[in-house]
Amino acid sequence: MSVIPAVNGREGVEKFLRSGIGDISAVLMDIRMPVMDGYEASKAIRTAGRPDSRRIPIIALSADAYNDDIIKVHECGMTSHLPNRSIPDAFTDTAERHSES
């Protein structure tokens, strides 16, 4: 597995849009980013109109782990939510589980 880093949400969306269809197998999305937060970035990816934009796993990474936060993650089109403390094993498990579906 390789990682394509982005310093903010807008850059993450741009990197996704510049990638080839299916080149990215999952997105680890920080909720609190400058320029464009993870909620906005996820919505932008989901509405991009690419064949992979509706199905790519977008996994939220956040210190916010209250039920309302997790509901908001799903409302914005993200696939799963991981609290910061659970990386890296939980990310790998989650990415693999959603890549298989």
C-alpha distances in whole Angstrom, upper triangle without the diagonal:
4,7,10,13,16,19,21,21,23,20,17,19,20,17,16,19,19,16,16,17,14,12,10,9,10,12,13,16,18,22,24,23,26,27,25,24,22,24,25,22,21,24,24,21,22,26,24,25,22,22,18,20,21,19,15,15,16,15,18,18,21,24,26,26,30,30,31,28,26,28,28,24,25,28,26,23,20,19,19,20,18,21,20,20,18,15,12,13,14,12,9,12,13,10,11,14,15,12,15,18
4,7,10,13,16,18,19,20,17,15,17,18,14,14,17,16,14,15,16,14,11,9,10,11,11,12,15,17,21,22,21,23,24,23,23,20,23,24,21,20,24,23,20,22,25,23,25,22,22,18,19,22,19,16,15,16,16,18,18,21,24,26,27,30,31,32,28,26,29,28,24,25,28,25,23,21,20,20,20,19,21,20,21,19,15,13,15,16,13,12,15,16,12,13,17,17,15,18,20
4,6,10,13,15,15,17,14,12,14,15,12,12,16,15,13,15,16,15,12,9,10,10,9,9,12,14,18,19,17,20,21,20,19,17,20,21,17,18,21,20,17,20,23,21,23,21,21,18,18,20,19,15,14,14,14,15,15,18,21,23,24,28,29,29,25,24,27,25,22,23,26,23,21,19,18,18,19,17,19,17,19,18,14,12,15,16,12,12,16,15,13,15,18,17,16,19,21
4,7,10,12,13,14,11,9,11,12,8,9,13,12,10,13,15,14,11,9,11,11,9,10,12,13,17,18,16,17,18,17,17,16,19,19,15,16,19,18,15,18,21,19,21,19,20,17,17,20,19,15,15,14,14,16,16,19,22,24,25,28,29,29,26,25,27,25,22,23,25,22,21,18,19,19,19,19,20,19,21,20,17,15,18,19,15,15,19,18,15,17,20,19,17,21,22
4,7,9,11,12,9,8,11,12,9,11,14,14,13,16,18,17,14,12,14,12,10,10,10,11,15,15,13,14,15,15,15,14,17,17,14,15,19,17,16,19,21,20,23,21,22,19,18,21,20,17,16,14,14,15,14,17,19,22,23,27,28,28,24,23,26,24,21,23,24,21,20,18,19,19,19,18,19,17,19,19,16,15,18,19,15,16,20,19,16,19,22,20,19,23,25
4,6,7,8,6,5,9,9,8,10,13,13,13,17,18,18,16,13,16,14,11,10,10,10,13,13,10,11,12,11,12,12,15,15,11,14,17,15,14,18,19,18,21,20,22,19,18,20,20,17,17,14,15,14,14,16,19,21,23,26,27,26,23,23,25,22,19,22,23,19,19,17,19,19,19,18,19,17,20,20,18,18,21,21,17,19,22,20,18,21,24,22,21,25,26
4,7,9,7,7,11,11,11,13,16,16,17,20,22,22,20,17,19,17,14,12,11,10,12,11,8,8,9,10,11,12,15,15,12,15,18,16,16,20,21,20,24,23,25,22,20,23,23,20,20,17,17,15,14,16,18,20,23,25,27,26,22,23,25,22,20,23,24,20,21,19,21,21,20,19,19,17,20,21,18,19,22,22,19,21,24,23,21,24,26,24,24,28,29
4,6,5,6,9,10,11,13,15,16,17,20,22,22,20,17,19,17,13,12,10,9,10,9,5,5,6,6,7,9,12,11,9,12,14,13,14,17,18,18,21,21,24,21,19,21,22,19,18,15,15,14,13,14,17,18,21,23,25,23,20,21,22,19,17,20,21,17,18,17,19,20,18,19,19,17,21,21,19,20,23,22,19,22,24,22,21,24,26,24,24,28,28
4,5,5,6,9,10,11,12,14,15,19,19,20,19,16,18,15,11,11,8,8,9,9,6,7,7,5,5,6,9,8,5,8,11,10,10,13,15,14,18,18,21,18,15,17,19,16,16,13,13,12,13,14,17,18,20,22,23,21,18,19,20,17,15,17,17,14,15,14,17,17,17,17,18,17,21,21,20,21,23,22,19,21,23,21,19,23,24,22,22,26,26
4,5,5,6,9,10,11,12,14,18,19,20,19,16,19,17,13,14,11,12,12,12,9,9,7,5,8,9,11,9,7,10,11,9,10,14,14,13,17,17,20,18,15,18,20,17,18,15,16,16,16,18,21,21,24,26,26,24,21,22,23,19,18,20,19,16,16,16,19,20,20,21,22,21,25,25,23,24,27,25,22,24,26,24,22,25,27,24,24,27,27
4,5,5,6,9,10,10,12,16,17,18,17,15,17,16,13,13,12,12,14,14,10,10,9,9,11,11,14,12,9,12,14,12,12,15,16,14,18,17,20,18,16,19,20,17,18,15,17,16,17,18,22,23,25,27,28,27,23,24,25,22,20,22,22,18,18,18,20,21,21,21,22,21,24,25,22,22,25,25,21,23,25,23,21,24,26,24,23,27,27
4,5,5,6,9,10,11,14,15,15,14,12,14,12,9,10,9,10,12,13,10,11,11,9,10,9,12,11,7,9,12,10,9,13,14,13,16,15,18,15,13,16,17,14,14,12,13,13,14,16,20,21,23,25,26,25,21,21,22,20,17,19,19,16,15,14,17,18,18,18,20,19,22,22,19,20,22,21,18,19,22,20,17,21,22,20,19,23,23
4,5,5,6,9,10,13,14,15,14,12,14,13,10,12,10,12,13,15,12,13,11,9,11,10,11,10,6,8,10,7,6,10,11,9,13,12,15,13,10,13,15,13,14,12,14,14,16,18,22,22,24,26,26,25,21,21,22,19,17,18,18,14,14,14,16,18,19,20,22,21,25,24,22,22,25,23,20,21,23,21,18,21,23,20,19,23,23
4,5,5,6,9,12,13,15,14,13,16,15,13,15,14,15,17,17,15,15,13,11,14,13,15,13,10,12,13,10,9,13,13,11,14,13,16,14,13,16,17,15,17,15,17,18,19,21,25,25,27,30,30,28,25,25,26,23,20,22,22,18,17,17,20,21,22,23,25,24,27,27,24,24,27,26,22,23,26,24,21,24,25,22,22,25,25
4,5,5,6,10,12,13,11,10,13,13,11,13,13,15,17,18,15,16,15,14,15,14,16,15,11,13,15,12,10,14,15,12,15,13,16,14,13,16,17,14,15,14,16,17,18,21,24,25,27,30,30,29,26,25,26,24,21,22,23,19,18,17,19,21,21,22,24,23,26,25,22,22,24,24,20,21,24,22,19,21,23,21,19,23,24
4,6,5,8,9,10,9,7,10,10,9,12,12,15,17,18,16,17,16,14,15,14,15,14,10,11,13,10,8,11,12,10,12,10,12,10,9,12,13,10,12,11,14,16,17,20,24,25,26,28,28,27,24,23,24,22,19,20,20,17,15,15,16,18,20,21,23,22,26,24,22,21,23,22,19,19,22,19,16,19,21,18,16,20,20
4,6,8,9,11,11,10,13,13,12,15,15,18,19,21,18,19,17,15,17,16,17,15,12,12,13,10,8,11,11,8,10,8,11,10,9,13,14,12,15,14,17,19,21,23,27,27,29,31,31,29,26,26,26,24,21,21,22,18,17,17,19,21,23,24,26,26,29,28,26,25,27,26,22,23,25,23,20,22,23,20,19,22,22
4,7,9,11,10,11,14,15,14,17,17,20,22,23,20,20,19,17,19,18,20,18,15,16,17,14,12,15,15,11,13,11,14,13,12,16,17,15,17,17,20,21,23,26,29,30,31,34,34,33,30,29,29,27,24,25,25,22,20,20,21,24,25,26,28,28,31,29,27,26,28,27,24,24,26,24,21,23,25,22,20,24,24
4,7,8,6,7,11,12,12,15,16,19,22,23,21,22,21,19,20,19,20,19,16,16,17,15,12,15,16,13,14,11,12,11,11,15,15,13,15,15,18,20,22,25,29,29,31,33,33,32,29,28,29,27,24,24,25,22,20,19,20,22,24,25,27,26,29,28,25,24,25,25,21,21,23,22,18,20,22,19,17,20,21
4,6,5,8,11,13,14,18,19,22,24,26,24,25,24,22,23,21,23,22,18,18,19,17,14,16,17,13,13,10,11,10,11,15,15,13,16,17,20,22,24,27,31,32,33,35,35,34,31,30,30,29,26,25,26,23,21,20,21,23,25,26,29,29,31,29,27,25,27,26,23,22,24,22,19,20,22,19,17,19,20
4,6,8,10,12,14,17,19,22,24,27,25,26,25,23,23,21,22,21,18,17,18,16,13,14,15,12,11,8,7,6,9,12,11,10,14,15,19,21,24,27,31,31,32,34,33,33,30,28,28,27,24,23,24,22,19,19,19,21,24,25,29,29,31,29,27,25,26,25,22,21,23,21,17,18,20,17,14,17,17
4,5,6,10,12,16,17,21,23,26,25,26,26,23,23,21,22,21,18,17,18,17,13,14,16,14,13,10,9,6,9,12,10,8,11,14,16,20,22,25,29,30,30,32,31,31,29,26,27,26,23,22,23,21,18,17,17,19,22,23,26,26,29,26,24,23,23,22,19,18,19,18,14,15,16,14,11,13,14
4,6,9,11,15,17,20,23,25,23,25,25,23,23,20,22,22,18,17,19,18,14,16,18,15,16,12,12,9,12,14,13,10,13,14,17,20,21,25,28,29,30,32,32,32,29,27,28,27,24,23,25,22,20,18,18,20,22,23,26,25,28,25,23,21,22,22,18,17,19,18,14,15,17,15,12,15,16
4,6,7,11,13,17,19,22,20,22,22,20,20,17,19,19,15,14,17,16,12,14,16,14,16,12,12,9,10,13,11,8,10,11,13,16,17,21,25,26,26,29,29,29,25,24,25,24,20,20,22,19,17,15,15,17,19,19,22,22,24,22,19,18,19,18,15,14,16,15,11,13,15,13,10,14,15
4,7,10,13,17,19,22,21,24,24,22,21,18,19,20,17,15,17,17,13,14,17,16,17,14,13,9,11,12,10,6,7,9,11,15,16,20,24,25,24,27,27,27,24,22,23,23,19,19,21,19,16,14,13,14,17,17,20,20,22,20,17,16,17,16,12,11,13,12,8,9,11,9,7,10,12
4,7,9,13,15,18,18,21,21,19,18,14,16,17,14,12,15,15,12,13,16,16,17,15,14,10,11,12,10,6,5,6,7,11,13,16,20,21,21,23,23,24,21,18,20,19,15,16,18,16,13,11,10,11,13,14,17,17,19,17,15,14,15,13,10,10,12,9,6,9,11,8,7,11,12
4,6,9,12,15,14,17,18,15,14,11,13,14,11,9,13,13,10,12,15,15,17,15,15,12,11,12,11,7,6,5,6,8,10,14,17,18,19,21,22,22,18,17,18,17,13,14,16,14,12,9,10,10,12,12,15,15,18,16,14,14,15,14,10,11,13,11,8,12,13,11,11,15,15
4,7,10,12,12,16,17,15,13,10,12,14,11,10,14,15,12,14,18,17,20,19,19,15,14,15,14,11,8,6,5,6,7,10,14,15,16,19,20,20,16,15,17,16,12,14,17,14,13,10,10,10,10,9,12,11,14,13,10,11,13,11,8,10,12,10,9,13,14,12,13,17,17
4,6,9,9,12,14,11,9,6,9,11,8,8,11,12,11,13,16,16,19,19,20,16,14,15,15,12,10,7,6,5,6,9,12,13,14,17,18,18,14,13,15,14,10,12,14,12,11,9,10,10,9,10,11,11,15,14,12,14,16,14,11,14,16,13,12,16,17,15,16,19,20
4,6,6,10,12,10,8,6,9,11,10,10,13,14,14,16,19,19,22,22,23,20,18,19,19,16,14,10,8,6,5,6,9,11,13,16,17,17,13,13,16,14,11,14,16,13,14,11,13,12,10,10,10,9,13,13,12,14,16,15,12,16,18,15,15,19,20,18,19,23,23
4,6,10,12,9,6,4,6,9,9,9,12,14,14,15,18,19,22,23,24,21,18,19,19,17,15,11,10,6,6,6,9,9,11,14,15,14,10,11,13,11,9,12,13,11,13,11,13,12,10,11,11,11,14,15,15,17,19,17,15,18,20,17,17,21,21,19,21,24,24
4,7,10,9,5,6,9,10,11,12,15,16,17,18,20,21,25,25,27,24,21,22,23,20,18,15,13,10,9,7,9,10,13,15,17,16,12,14,16,13,12,16,16,14,16,14,17,16,13,13,13,12,15,17,16,18,21,19,18,21,23,20,20,24,25,23,25,28,28
4,7,6,5,7,10,10,10,12,14,14,15,18,20,20,23,24,26,23,20,22,23,20,19,15,14,12,11,10,13,14,17,19,21,19,16,17,19,16,14,18,18,15,17,16,18,18,16,16,15,14,18,19,18,19,22,21,19,22,24,22,21,25,26,24,25,28,28
4,6,6,9,12,11,11,14,16,15,17,20,21,21,24,25,27,25,22,24,25,23,22,18,18,15,15,14,16,17,20,22,24,22,19,20,22,19,17,21,21,18,19,18,22,21,19,20,19,18,21,23,21,23,26,25,22,25,27,25,24,28,29,27,28,32,32
4,7,10,12,10,10,13,14,13,15,18,19,18,22,23,26,24,21,23,25,22,22,19,19,17,17,17,19,19,23,24,26,23,20,22,23,19,18,21,21,17,19,19,22,23,21,22,22,21,24,26,24,25,29,27,24,27,29,27,26,29,30,28,29,32,32
4,7,8,6,6,10,11,10,12,15,15,15,19,20,23,21,18,19,21,19,19,15,16,14,15,15,18,17,20,22,23,21,17,19,20,16,15,18,17,13,15,15,19,19,18,20,20,19,23,24,22,24,27,25,22,25,27,24,23,27,27,25,26,29,29
4,6,6,6,9,10,11,12,14,16,16,20,21,23,21,18,19,20,18,17,13,14,11,12,11,14,14,17,18,19,17,14,15,16,13,12,15,14,11,13,13,16,16,15,16,16,16,20,21,20,21,24,22,20,23,24,21,21,25,25,23,24,27,27
4,6,5,6,9,10,10,12,14,15,18,19,21,18,15,16,17,15,14,10,10,8,9,10,13,13,15,17,17,16,12,13,14,11,9,12,12,9,10,9,13,13,12,13,14,14,18,18,17,19,21,19,16,19,21,18,17,21,21,19,20,24,23
4,6,5,6,9,10,11,12,14,17,19,20,18,15,15,16,15,14,10,11,9,11,11,14,13,15,16,16,14,11,11,12,8,7,10,9,6,8,8,12,13,12,14,15,16,20,20,20,21,23,21,18,21,22,19,19,22,22,19,21,24,23
4,5,5,6,9,10,11,12,16,17,19,18,14,15,17,16,16,12,14,12,14,15,18,16,18,19,19,17,14,15,15,11,11,12,11,8,10,11,14,16,15,18,19,19,23,23,22,24,26,24,21,24,25,22,21,24,24,21,23,26,25
4,5,5,6,9,10,10,14,15,17,15,12,13,15,13,13,10,12,11,13,14,18,17,19,21,21,19,16,16,17,13,12,13,13,9,10,10,13,15,15,17,18,19,22,22,21,22,24,22,19,21,23,20,18,22,22,19,20,24,23
4,5,5,6,9,10,13,14,15,13,10,10,12,10,10,7,9,9,12,14,17,17,18,19,19,17,15,14,14,11,9,10,10,6,6,6,10,12,13,15,17,18,21,21,20,21,22,20,17,19,20,17,16,19,19,16,17,20,19
4,5,5,6,8,11,13,15,14,10,10,13,12,13,10,13,12,15,17,20,19,20,21,20,18,16,15,14,12,10,11,9,6,6,8,12,14,15,18,20,21,25,24,23,24,26,23,20,23,24,20,19,22,22,18,20,23,21
4,6,5,6,10,11,14,13,9,10,13,13,14,12,15,14,17,19,22,21,23,24,23,21,19,19,18,15,14,14,13,10,10,11,14,17,18,20,22,23,26,26,25,25,27,25,22,24,25,22,20,23,23,20,20,23,22
4,6,5,8,9,11,9,6,8,10,9,11,9,12,13,16,18,22,22,23,24,24,22,20,19,18,16,14,14,14,10,9,10,12,15,17,19,21,22,25,24,23,23,25,23,19,21,22,19,17,20,20,17,17,20,19
4,6,8,9,10,9,5,5,8,9,10,9,13,14,17,19,23,22,23,24,22,21,19,18,17,15,13,12,11,9,7,9,11,14,16,19,22,23,26,25,24,24,25,23,20,22,22,19,17,20,19,16,16,19,17
4,6,8,10,10,7,7,11,12,14,13,16,17,20,22,26,25,25,26,25,23,21,20,19,17,16,15,13,11,10,12,15,18,20,23,25,26,30,29,27,28,29,27,24,25,26,23,21,23,23,19,20,22,20
4,6,9,9,6,8,11,12,14,14,17,18,21,24,27,27,28,29,28,26,24,23,22,20,18,17,17,14,12,14,16,20,21,24,27,27,31,29,28,28,29,27,24,25,26,23,21,23,24,20,19,22,21
4,7,8,7,8,11,12,15,16,19,21,24,27,30,29,30,31,30,28,26,25,24,22,20,19,18,16,14,16,18,21,24,26,29,30,33,32,30,30,31,29,26,27,27,24,22,24,24,20,20,22,20
4,5,5,8,10,10,14,15,19,21,24,26,30,30,30,32,31,29,27,26,25,23,21,20,20,17,15,16,17,21,23,26,29,29,32,30,29,28,29,27,24,24,25,23,20,21,22,18,17,19,18
4,6,7,8,9,13,15,19,21,24,27,31,31,31,32,31,30,28,26,25,24,22,20,20,18,15,16,17,20,23,25,29,30,32,30,29,28,28,27,24,23,24,21,19,20,20,16,15,17,15
4,6,5,6,10,11,15,18,21,24,28,27,28,29,28,27,25,23,23,22,19,18,19,16,13,14,14,17,20,22,25,26,29,27,25,24,25,23,20,20,20,18,15,16,17,13,12,14,13
4,6,6,9,10,13,16,19,22,25,25,25,27,26,25,22,21,20,19,16,15,16,13,10,11,12,15,18,20,24,24,27,26,24,24,25,23,19,20,21,18,15,17,18,14,13,16,15
4,6,9,10,13,16,19,22,25,24,24,25,24,23,21,19,18,17,15,13,13,12,8,10,10,14,17,20,23,25,27,25,24,24,25,22,20,20,21,17,15,17,17,13,13,15,13
4,6,9,12,15,18,21,25,24,24,25,24,23,21,19,19,18,15,13,15,13,10,10,9,13,16,18,22,23,26,23,22,22,22,20,17,18,17,14,12,14,13,9,9,11,9
4,6,10,13,16,19,23,23,22,24,23,23,21,18,19,18,15,14,15,14,10,9,8,11,14,16,20,21,23,21,19,19,19,17,14,15,15,12,10,12,12,8,8,11,10
4,6,10,13,16,19,19,19,21,20,20,18,15,16,16,12,11,14,12,9,7,6,8,11,13,16,17,20,17,16,16,16,14,11,12,12,9,7,10,10,6,7,10,10
4,6,10,13,16,16,16,19,18,18,15,13,14,13,10,10,12,10,8,5,5,7,9,11,14,15,18,16,15,15,16,14,11,13,13,10,9,12,12,9,11,14,13
4,6,10,13,14,13,16,16,16,13,11,13,13,9,10,13,11,10,6,6,5,6,7,10,11,14,12,11,12,13,10,8,10,11,8,8,11,12,10,12,15,15
4,6,10,10,10,13,14,14,10,9,11,10,7,9,12,10,10,7,8,6,5,6,8,9,13,12,11,13,14,12,10,13,14,11,11,15,15,13,15,18,18
4,7,9,10,13,14,15,11,10,14,13,10,13,15,14,14,10,11,9,6,5,6,6,9,9,9,11,13,11,9,13,14,12,12,16,17,16,18,21,21
4,5,7,10,13,13,9,10,13,12,10,13,15,14,15,12,14,11,8,7,5,5,9,10,11,13,15,13,12,16,17,15,16,20,20,19,21,24,24
4,6,9,12,13,10,11,14,14,12,16,18,17,18,16,17,14,10,8,5,5,8,10,11,14,16,14,14,18,19,17,19,22,22,22,24,27,27
4,6,9,9,6,8,11,11,10,14,15,15,17,15,16,13,9,9,7,9,11,13,14,17,19,16,16,20,20,18,20,23,23,22,25,27,27
4,7,8,6,7,10,11,10,13,15,16,17,14,15,12,8,8,6,9,11,11,14,17,17,15,15,19,18,16,19,22,21,20,23,26,25
4,5,5,6,9,10,11,13,14,16,18,16,16,14,11,11,10,13,14,15,18,20,21,18,19,22,21,19,22,25,23,23,26,28,27
4,5,5,6,9,10,11,12,14,16,15,15,13,11,12,12,15,17,17,19,22,22,18,19,23,21,19,21,24,22,21,25,26,25
4,5,5,6,9,10,10,12,15,14,15,14,12,14,14,17,19,19,21,24,24,21,21,24,24,21,23,26,24,23,26,28,26
4,5,5,6,9,10,11,13,12,13,11,9,11,11,13,16,16,18,21,21,18,18,22,21,18,20,23,22,21,24,26,25
4,5,5,7,9,10,11,10,10,8,6,9,10,13,15,15,17,19,19,16,16,19,18,15,17,20,18,17,21,22,21
4,5,5,6,9,10,10,11,10,9,13,14,17,19,19,20,22,23,19,19,22,21,17,19,22,20,18,22,23,21
4,5,5,6,9,9,11,11,10,13,14,17,20,19,20,23,23,20,19,22,22,18,20,23,21,19,22,24,23
4,6,5,7,6,8,8,7,10,12,14,17,17,17,19,20,17,16,19,19,15,16,19,18,16,19,21,20
4,5,5,5,6,7,8,12,14,17,20,19,19,21,21,18,17,19,18,15,16,19,17,14,17,19,17
4,5,7,10,11,12,15,17,20,23,22,23,24,25,21,20,23,22,18,19,22,20,18,20,22,20
4,6,9,11,12,15,17,19,22,21,21,23,24,21,19,22,22,18,18,21,20,17,19,22,20
4,6,9,11,15,17,19,22,21,21,22,23,19,17,20,19,16,15,18,17,14,16,18,16
4,6,8,11,14,16,19,17,17,18,19,16,14,16,16,12,12,15,14,12,14,17,15
4,7,10,14,16,18,16,16,17,17,14,12,14,13,9,10,12,11,8,11,13,12
4,7,10,13,15,13,13,14,14,11,10,12,11,8,9,12,11,9,12,14,14
4,7,10,12,10,11,13,14,10,9,13,12,9,11,14,13,12,15,18,17
4,6,8,7,8,10,11,7,7,11,11,9,11,14,14,14,16,19,19
4,6,6,8,11,12,9,10,14,14,12,15,17,17,17,20,22,23
4,6,6,9,11,10,10,13,15,14,15,18,19,19,21,24,24
4,6,9,10,9,11,14,14,14,16,19,19,20,22,25,26
4,6,7,6,8,10,11,11,13,15,16,17,19,21,22
3,5,6,6,8,10,10,12,14,15,16,18,20,22
4,6,5,6,9,10,11,12,14,16,16,19,21
4,5,5,6,9,10,11,12,14,15,17,19
4,5,5,6,8,10,10,12,14,16,17
4,5,5,6,8,10,11,12,14,16
4,6,5,6,9,10,10,12,15
4,6,5,6,9,10,11,13
4,5,5,6,8,10,11
4,6,5,6,9,10
4,6,5,6,9
4,6,6,7
4,5,5
4,6
4
